[in-house]
Amino acid sequence: MLDIENLGLLGVFIAGAIPWMEAIAVVPVGIVVGLNPTATLIAAVVGNSITIILFAYFASNIRARMINRRIRQGKSAELPKLEKALELLINMEFTDSLL
C-alpha cells in the first residue's frame, strides 16, 4: 500500500529524472517536507541515472543512424557540425577546469 511517504519518494524519483533538478531542488525539498534523507537521495539519483542511461543509449543510436545514412549517400562518415560541436564542448570543459 502506498502511504504518503512512499508517494513522496515516488515524486522524488520522477522529478529526479529532470537533469540537475535532483541536486538543486528535489532532494532539498524532499528533506524539508520530512522524507527520509537517505531514501530521498537514492530515489533522486536512481531517477536521474535512468534518464542519463536512456539519453546515452538513444543518442548513440541516433548518431549511428546519421553516420550510416551519410555512408549510404556516398558522403564521408564524419559529421562536420557534430565534430565542431564536440570540439567546442571539449574546449569549454578544459577552460572550466582551469577556473
Secondary structure, 3 states (H helix, E strand, C coil): CCCHHHHHHHHHHHHCCCCCHHHHHHHHHHHHCCCCHHHHHHHHHHHHHHHHHHHHHHHHHHHHHHHHHHHHCCCCCCCHHHHHHHHHHHHHHHHHHHC
